[in-house]
Amino acid sequence: MTVPGPVLLTRPRLHARLDPDVPRIAVLSAPSGSGKTSLVRCWVAPRPPGTVIWATLETDHVRRASFWQTVLTNAGRLGVLPATEAAGLVGDVDRASDVPELVAGALRGRGPLVLVVDAHERLRDDSAAVDADLVRLVQLCPDLKVVVTTRTSTGLASPGRTLRGEVELLTAADLAFTEDETRELLTTFADPAVAASAADLHAATDGFPLAVRAGILSLSRAATAPARPTGGRWSPRTCGSSSAPARPTTSFSRPAYRRTSTPTSRSS
């Protein structure tokens, strides 16, 4: 399965939360920059072609029928369904009295499949109807797993469903990098000279993925830039130190990494 975009780190502890066949629905609910899409992209990457339907909602207020037409179109495009069959089903959605049964009828018997719904929050007013469809779909299609990413809360991951074990819920706290993961990122993707900064970087960012990646970029630049006096502090805005840059000073400025749940542009 190939989904465009960078994958920075394989995260076995979170893959283990997504791997089990039960529960059949997993929801990643966290603010922009938490690494939801990157995690799911990395998780589905080893799967064979024709086993993953990836549906990213590109606009706000996606209607229920449009959502299912997108799912079926992408099922044809990604080889889960024959293209001609998928095209015919897209035309049937508006006329169908039972959309989950229509979709399940097409997917049953095709082996283990994954449906990824990326940017679920864009459903807006139709989210409850689509959530009900998804719950019914996994009941009708026993080999299907549904993984949803959203920036907002959703009834799909209600406390009742999570407590009953019907839905696996991953939140921002789960998606945050551990100190070991931060160190692995630095070791794998940054200048080797900055790997010793992992503990300070993790403490400054609370492991928030977007902030960690920004810090790695700044640390790497600091390791190769000419030395600059910074008054004894290191921060992403002043990447240097009064000593040689081979090993940057690691005193971080926490306010530089303030989180927000209402970003101006989409980031996973």
Summary of the structure (lengths in Angstrom):
residues: 268
radius of gyration: 21.4
end to end distance: 18.8
largest distance: 70.8
contacts: 829
relative contact order: 0.15
helix: 49%
strand: 11%
